[in-house]
Amino acid sequence: MKTLQAELPDKLYEQLRALVEAGWFSDEKSVIIEALRRFLETHRPELMEMFIREDVEWGLSGKD
């Protein structure tokens, strides 16, 4: 497990806290993990294409 530290805009944090206080999530960490998981799932094709392009560019440049 890795630990990340982030600064959030006040409005975003208020929305996060509202979800916890309404009982949708047990704590702030749960909201952030779920949001990140959903983001990564919905953007997977774009991420894979970006990684492939970086690999191809690295391969074509011949740099180690």
PyMOL commands that set and color helices and strands:
alter all, ss='L'
color gray80, all
select helices_A, chain A and resi 10-21+28-42+44-61
alter helices_A, ss='H'
color red, helices_A
deselect
rebuild
show_as cartoon
